[in-house]
Amino acid sequence: KIMSRATKLYEASIQEAKKFADYNFRSYFLRITKEDFENLKNVNDEIKAENLLNKLEDRLTMMKRQVIISELYKPDKEDPLEATSETKETL
């Protein structure tokens, strides 16, 4: 039961992390998600695993909120490092 819950939570967390437009946020949440689920594999105590899953569910909820907030407050200007050659001419 815990493994099926963990698998669904992992997939949802990865999917949510990929929604971040900002590279730094996206890579951070992808990295910590992978690290946390690797740590979950090493937990043998069912109570500790349950507590960790609850923590990861809370993080998923937080990520969903942060994705919405990041979409609301997108910068008006395009990032110069990600600008195409066409838009670099106008900078």
FENRA-V955067 format. One record per run of one state. SS is the DSSP state (2 for helix, 1 for strand, 0 for the rest). FROM is the first residue (numbers start at 1). TO is the last residue. If there is no record, write none. Layout:
SS;FROM;TO
SS;FROM;TO
//
This chain:
0;1;1
2;2;17
0;18;22
2;23;41
0;42;45
2;46;72
0;73;84
2;85;88
0;89;91
//
